[in-house]
């Protein structure tokens, strides 16, 4: 009893002062709004100095005239909760230092919300720097000091779109460097990046061949790796003396050609301030006999800003630890365009791939803007598979559940309704892409620019995707029919999520409508697709075949819905 009393007394003494000030302030999901980059590299410029800076620079710009604010509550006690907050926003740091909030003073607001606090002042002006800070009160009756001041700049056009960071460059050096008849450098991991080398020539007549690739035997890069493994080479004429050179990569037509894919969308291009990149792990210098010093070979890896220390995992299984590190690094390495794309094949986003990226990103970094931006991009640049369009609703709901921020689902609300694909519903209550309803009007409603919209049931066959061969493939011999079970399972989930989204933004009529429609689909789904004799779902209405896909997807999607509903 004495020890318990002593512990309580010590805690009371420890927590007798003010509450700790909030930290990690965010504006429209972005924490590092005050950073200024110069072509991928962080600078010492402040946002206020960018108006007079001569150099080209990049900043994350807020595109919403009424942004959402957020912060992290700090406390030495685990049971501390916010009960109130006060936000001050000003047009200058000097004013805010004196608590002069000439833009907005929220006053003391009784609220536990600290992740998506709506700005309540007059509409912000474009191309202007703002400063804000926040203090909180907690459930122990303590008031914190104000947080450190955070600044942000608004975009020239306040269109309400998601704000994103500029791409960032990290200089990386070889983990292994070999010198024999040639120079061989291994960076340890593959990355999308550029190459910078510092070389010497006595005469200025030397030409070095720079080889870059993703596969090697440990001594030489594989010149013919096959498949989609990348290899390239460039000739680099040297000038007399010691100089630094940057390899300028040529664009690859397969991932830079406009509308070169069946979805009719343009690839996402590298921004001009970064330039073209190439995926490589190894660098080999042929015909170079000069000295190589530390720092002479640099890979300029390009990625979305990423906090390597935001998430950790360790177990007693060394293989599992390696899997974690590989997955975590892959999220960072594949963020080189600031949008979730299919790697280096086409460099376009796909809904199903982006959903996996989104959830993986959430669990490896406290970063939400790239996922939101990618989903908004896909809403207006849809790809060809039926059920992948339905997964747009899953991404939108996951975004809200992880951020508590309704801005995106509110702005894209009408487009999300179209993504339920109710326009493809037939009299039997199910949807189909084979019954003549793929009209120009339907394509326009879901922003599809291609010509061959169809089901994929990822993946339904061996061979080339989309051929719909009736072969075993990777999905237990799934039989494609007019009304596919997997597609309608996704349709059911999309309707359920659309009802929840309607509820979040306060549209009670739509909430009731989509919830009721989901129940209708569920009833017809079980009536038409469940084999009463076997207890298994069939692949579709017109077949008796029951594959693993046809049964796992309905079960998994229904379980996910119950889980997100707290059941």
N, C-alpha and C positions, 0 to 999 in steps of 0.2 A: 504493500500500500504506500509506503514511504517513497519507494522508487517511482511509482506512478505519479504521485504528487509532485516529486521533484522534476520529472519529465514535463509535466504540464506547466509547472512554474517556469522552467527553462524556455519552453516554447512561447509562453506569454511574454517573457522578458525579451526573447529574440524578436518577437513580432509586435513590440510595443510602439514602434515608430510608424512612419507613413508607409503606405503600400508602395511597391516598386513601380516605377513608371513603365508604361507600355513600350514595346519595341517592335521591330520588323513591320513598320508602317507600310501599307500598300494602297495604291490608287488604281482602281479598275484592274485588280489582281497583280499589278506590277509592284515589286518591292523596291527595285533599284532604279527608280524614276529620275534620280539626280545624276546618273552616270552619263558621261559624254565620251563617245568613241570617235577615233580617227581611223577610218578604213579598217575596222576590226580590232583595234587596240584601244584600251582604256587610256584616257588622258586625264590631266589635272584641271581641265577647264570646268568651271561651274556653269550651270544653265544660264545664268545671267550674262556670262561672258560670251556665249555663243552668238549673241546678236552683233558683236563687234569682231568676232574671230575671223581671220582671213582664211584659215585652212578649211577644207571641206571636213565636215564632221557629221556624226549621226547621234541621235538621241531617241529614247523611247518617248513617244508623244501620245498624250491622252486625247482620245477622239470623241469623248462624251462631254457635253456641256453640263451634265449632271452626273458626275462619276460616283462610284461606290468606294468607300474607304474601309480599311481594315487594319487590325493591329493584333499583337500577341500580348496576352496577360502574363505578367511575371509575378511569382510569389515563392517564398520559401516553404509555404504550406500547400500540400497537395489538394486540399479541399477548398481552395480559394476560387470564388466566382465573382465575375463582374456584376454589379447591380446598377451602375450608372456610368455615364461618360460625359465629357465635354470636349468638343472640337473647336479649335480656333484656326481660322484661315485668313491669310493676309496677302497683300500684293507685294510685300517686301519682307526680307528677313529682319530688318531693323524694326519694323512695326511689330512683328510677331515677338521679337525679343522683349518688347514692352507690353505684351499681351493686348496689342491694338489689332483687333480682328476687323479690318475694314472690308473684308469679303464675306465672312460668315462666322457667327458665333452661335453654336448650337445651344448654348446654355447647358445647364445640368439636365441630362436626359435620363430618366429611369429606364434602363434597358440592359439586358444581358448580351445584346448583339455586338460582336466585335469583328465579324468577318465580312459583312456586307451592309455597312451603314450608309444609307443614301445621303448624298450631299444635299443640304436643304436651303442653300442660298440662291441668289439670282444666277441665271445661266452664265457659265464661264465664257470668256472671250477667246477667240482663236489666237494662236501664236503668242501666248503670254505665259510667263512664269508665275506660279503660285506657291505659297509656303503654308504648311499646316503642322499642327501638333495636337496631342490629345492627352487628357488625364482621365483616370478612372476612379471609381469608388468600388469597394468590394464588400462581400457578405460578412466581413469581420468589423465593419464600420470604419475602415481605413480609407483615406483619400491619398492618391498618389501625387507626386509632382508631375509636371508636364513632361511628355516624351521629348526626345531630341527632335529638332525641326527637320521635316522632310519637304523637299521641293519637287515640283513636276512642271512640265511645259505642255501646253495644249497644242494640238495639231492645227495647221492652217485651215483645215476643213473639219468641223465637228459633226461628223456623220453618224456617230454612235457605234461605229464598228469597234471590234476588239483591238485594244492597244497591244503592241508587241515590242520586244527588244530588237535592236540591231543585232546582226550576227557578230560573233566574237571570234578572234583568232588567238590560239594558244601556241606559242613556240615550243616545239618538242625536239629533243636531241636523241641520237641513236643510243640504244641500250647495249649495242654491240657494234664495234667498228673494226673491220679487218683490212689489212693492207698486204697485198702480194703483188701480182702483176696488174691488179686493179684495186679499186676501193669499193668495199662492200659494207653497207650500213643497214642495220636492222633496228627499226623503231619499236619493236616488241608487239605492237598491235597495229592493225590496219586503221586508217582514218581517211576521211575526205579532207583534202588540204592542198596546199601549194608547196613548192620547194624553193628554198633559198640556199645558195652555196657561195662560199668565199674561196676563190681559187687564184693561183699565181701562174703567170706565164712570163718567161724570160724574153721571149721574142715577139709575142703577140700573134704568132702564126699557128698556135695549137688549136685543135678542135676536139673537145671532149664529147663523148657520147654518154648521155644520161639515161640510164635504164630505170624504170619504175614499175613495180608490180606487187601483186598480193601473194605470190607463191614462189618459193625458192627451195633449193636443196641445202641451204645453210651457207653456201659459198657463192652461188650464182642464181640470179633471178630466172625463173622459168619463162622462156621467150614464147612458148606455145602452151599456155596453161589449159586451154579448152574451156568449154561452157561459158559461164558469165564471169569467170575469174579474170581480172583486168591485168593487162601489161601494155606498156607503151615505151617509146624511146624518142629522145630529142637530141639533135646536134647543137652543141653550144660552142661557138667560136669565142676564144679568149682574147682579151686585150692585154697588151704588155703591162706587167706589174701585177699587183694584188688587188682584186676587185670583187665586189659582191654582185651576184646575178640571181634573178628570179625567173624561174621557168614559166613561160606563158603557155598555158594549156589550150589546145584547140578544142572548140565545142564538139561534142559527139552528136551526130545527127539523130541517133536513135533516142536521145533524151533531151534534145533541144529543138526538134522540128515541130512547128506549130501544127496542132490537130493531127499528129501522126499516129493516133491510136483510135481504136474503135469507139471510144466514148466521145470523140469529137472535141476534146478539151486540150488546151495548150499545156505543155509541161511547165513546171515551176522553174523559172530561170534564176541563176545566181545574180544577186544585185551587183550593179556596176562598181560599187565601192569595194567589193571583195574580188570579183573576177571569177573565172572558171576554176573549178577544182577537179581533183582526180583522186580515186581511192587507191591507196598504196600503203604497204608496210615496209617494203625494201627499196633501197636506192643503190644503184651500182654506177660507178664512174669508170668508163673505159677510155683509154688513151690519156690518162692523167698520171704524171709522175711526180708532181709537186707534193709538198708537205700538206698534211691535213691536221689541223689543230682542233681542239675542243671548240665547238660552236661554229665550225666551218660548214657543217651540213645541218640544216634546220628544216624540219617539216612544220609548216604553218597550218595546223589543224583548225578547221572551221566548224563551229558548232553554235547552237543556241546557248546563251548563258546557263551554266549548269553548276550546281553546288555539289562537289564530289563528297562532301561530308554530311549532307543532309540526311542520308539513310545508311544504315549499316546492318550487316547480317553476319552471324558466325555460328557454326555448328561443329559437332565432333566429326562430321563427315567432310573430308577434304574435297571430294568430288562435288558435293553439294555447294561448298563454298566457292569453288571455281565456276559453277553454273551461275551462282548469284553475281559474281564479278563480271562474267561474260554478259549476262543480261543487263546489268546496270550500265556497263560501258557501252553496250549496243544502243541504249536509249540516247546517250550523249552523242555517240559517233554518228548516228543516223539523223540527228537534228540539224544537219549542215545547211538545210534550206529554210529553216524556221517554220516549215510545214511538214507534216508527216507524209513522206512520199515512199514509193516502192523501192527505195535504194537508188541504184544507178541504171536500172533497166529503162524506165520511161520517165522517171522523175515526176510522176503525177500521184496524187493521193487516191487511195481506194478506201471506201468506208469501213470495210471489215478489217483491213490492216490498221487503219487509223484508230479504231476502237481498241485494238490490242496495244498499240503505242500509247494511247491515252492512259489506260489503266496502269501500264508499266511505268509511265512517266510519273504518275501520281505517287507511286510507291518508292521511287528512287530520288525524287527531288520535290521540294515544296514549291512547285511551279505549275500554274494552271492556264497561262495565257496561250501557250502553243497549242494545247489540245483544243481550247475553245476556238482559236483562229482556224485550226484545221477543219473542224466540223462546219464552221460557217463557210469556209471555202468550198467544202464538198456539197453543201446545200445548193450552191449556185453552179457547181461543176460536177454534176452527178455522173457516176459510172454506170456501166450497162447491166450489172446483175440486179435482179428484182429485189432479193432479200437484203442486198447490201444497202439499198436505198432505205429500207425499213430500219436498218441499224443506225441511221441518223438520229432517230428518236432515242435510241439507247445512249448514244454519245451525249445528246443534249441533256438527258436526265442525269447521267453520271456527272456531267459538268455541274449541274445545280446541286446535286447531293454532296459533292466534294467542296464546293465553294460557298454554298448558301446564297449565291448571287444570281438573281433572276434576270439580269440585264439581257443576256443572249437569248433566252427562251422567249422573252417578251418581244424583242426586236424581230426575231425570226418566226414568230408565232404562226402566221398564215402559211408560211412555207413548210413548217413542221406539220401542219394539218394535211397538206398535200402529200407529205412523205408517208402518211399512213397507208397510201395507195388504195383508199376506198373507191377511187374512180375505176378500179379494176374488179370491183365486186360483182358477182353474178347472182342470179336468183336463188342459188343454193346457199348463199351466205358466205361463200369462199371467194378468194381472189385468184385470178389467172392472167398470165401474160400471153395466152394462146387463144383468146376468144374474140379477137378483133377490136379490142378497146384501146390499143396503143395508137391513139390518134395524135396529130400534131398538137392539139390542145392539151392532151395529157402530158406529152413530153415537155411542153412549155411550162406546165404547172409544177413539174418537179425539176425543171432546169436541166433536162437531158438534151444534149446537142448531137448525139449519135443517131444511128438508124436501127440498131439491132438489140433492143432491150429484151432480156430473157432471164429465165431462172438459171441459177448456177448450182445450188445445193453443194456447196464447196467441200470436196470435189466429187462429182458424180461418176467419173469414168477414168480409164487409163487413156493415154494419148493426149492429143491437143485439147485443151479446155474448150468447152462449148460445142464439141461435136456430138454430144449426147449419145455416145456409143453405149449400148446395153452390155457393158462389161463390168467385171468386179471392181476394178479401180481401187480407190482408197476409201470407199464408203459402203462396203459390204454389198456391192451390186445394186445400188439404188436405181430404181426404175423411174425415169422421168415421165410424168403424165400431164394432163391438162391442169389438174388441180394437185399441186405438190404439197405434201404434208409439212416439210421443213419451211417452205415459203409461208404457209398459212399459220404456222406456229409463230413465226416472226411478225406476221400481220396482227395476230392476237396480242402479242406483247406491245407492239407499236400503239395499238388502240388503248391499251391499259395505260401506257405511259403518257399518251396524249391527254387522257382524262386527268392524270395527276398534274401535268404541266398546266392545263386549264385551271385547275384548282389553285395552283401557286400564284397565277397572275390574276385570280379573282373572277374568272369567267365561269360562273356556276352552271349556266345553261350548257356550255360545251363540256364541262366536266361530267354532267349527268348524261349527255348524249354519247360521248365516247366510252364511258364506263358501261353503258347499256349495250352499245355496239360490240364491245369486247365480249360481253356475256353471250350475245347472240352467236358470235363466231365460235366461242367455246362449245356451245351446245351443238352447233352444226358440225364442228370439227370432230367431236366425239361420236356423233351420229353417223357421219359419212366415212370417217377414216379409221375408226377403232374396229378391229376384227373381234367380234364378240366371242368367237370360238377359241381363238388363241390368246386373247387378252393383249395383243400387240397392235400398235398402230401400223397401218399399211403405208407404203411409200406415196400413194395417191389414191384418188377415187377409182381410177380405172385399172387397178392392179391388186393382186392378192399378196404381192411380195412385201415382206416386212424387214427392212434393213435396220442396222444399228442407228444410222442417222435419223431415220423416221421416228425412232423411239426416244433417243437421247435428247434431241432438240426440244420437243414438247415438254419433257420432264424437266430439263435444265432451265428453260425459260419460265415455266410456271414456278419453279423453286426460287428463281431469282426475283420474280415479282413478289412472292410472299416474303422473301427475306428483306427486300427494300421497303416493304410495308410493315415491318416489325413483327411478322408472324413467325 
